[in-house]
Amino acid sequence: MARKINSMKKAEEARGRAASGNCASASPTAALYLAQLQPRVPKVPPPVPRQQIAIQIEEPPQVPRVVKIIHTDSI
């Protein structure tokens, strides 16, 4: 990866696009200034009104179920 970066820098220097290999990038003061201009309040959508749903619960009868037990012959 470093070899690729070095070769790209050399190619740019040969074409005259870069002044030197160790040039510093522009200071980030403009970006920081623009970031300070933006409001810090997050945009929150308004709350959605809740809808009430009526539910009618039918209770099962309280009668126990009959269970038939079948015994098998022991082995």
Residue pairs with C-beta under 8 A, 6 or more apart in sequence:
9 18
9 21
12 18
13 20
13 21
